């Protein structure tokens, strides 16, 4: 069978431990890959290494940026490279209109740039096919962290999960399967009904203080400040808090420190605990988008 992406060239810029796996998947699908800001070898057939962004972007049909895209100054998140890279509008202008720009989540600057340049921005972490599967290594990873830090077993513990989105649902199911007394805090009646249907304990977000006070471990997945200083004042000093929400999380970490609480920010867990699986999860929609573009061109 002919490779899906034969004749397609993709630029991969920076990223974490997921990205070498992503590159392997692209190569296996027939694409050629230009790489900058990653420790991959040029001996791999189909890979061309660059030390600058301008050269890396020449002749590509798509660009894959780090999960966190670029910051407010245009700096790329290249955690595996000692060199820093800065994306400007002048560099992005090298790309033809309608070129795919893939990232995990895009900040205001990247959204502005791609809009002005008429580029097709795809935020992978907003796609259900990525977010749902990504919830698996996120849940496993944070449970691993909890097992290492808690003085008790997950089995028999009182665990509270804040939020019942894709990650919250997967995490709550895993904790329950491990024998934790699992309570799930949510806002929507439909979510609370689903929690009850799963034989977990639903808690309305307006009534969460009592269960937080009793918790051995708290996992926050809500991307808004829910664990304020006032709320944290109700939490036992023996409780450990893990925050999986997007940076800066949903916890007032300074208040937690003042109150003597252990609170851990745990973002980007898939790339840290299961990079091979997470890299393949990212590759699937990218290959699908590019395959469709190739078929229509």
Buried (B, 14 or more C-beta within 10 A) or exposed (E): EEEBBEEBBBBBBBBBBBBBBBBBBBBBBBBBBBBBBBEBEEEBEBBBBBEEBEBBBEEBBBBBBBBBBBBEEBEBBBBBBEEEBEBEEEBBEBBEEEBBBBBBBBEEBBEEBBEEBEBBBBBBBEBEEBBBBBBBBBBBBBBEBBEEEBEEEBEEBBBBBBBBBBBBBBBBBBBBEBEBBBBBBBEEEEBBEBBEEBEBBBBEBEEBEEBBEBBBBBBBBBBEBBBEEEBBEEBEEEBBBBBBBBEEBBBBBEBBEEBEBEBBBBBBBBBBBBBEBBBBBBBBBBBEBBBEBBEEE
